[in-house]
């Protein structure tokens, strides 16, 4: 993740409600992989970082 140090990025995050898959920056690419639009990188479904913003 390009913001790894500032974002406190963690894989295998324990709290499902605050995992990447529930963040406004989470997108699925045309290639079927998952990406963070904030970090501009590929991410797993169960990661988390300080840039997390919940989908309402």
Secondary structure, 3 states (H helix, E strand, C coil): CCCHHHHCCECCCCCHHHCHHHECCEEECCCCCEEECCCCEECCCCCECCCCCECC
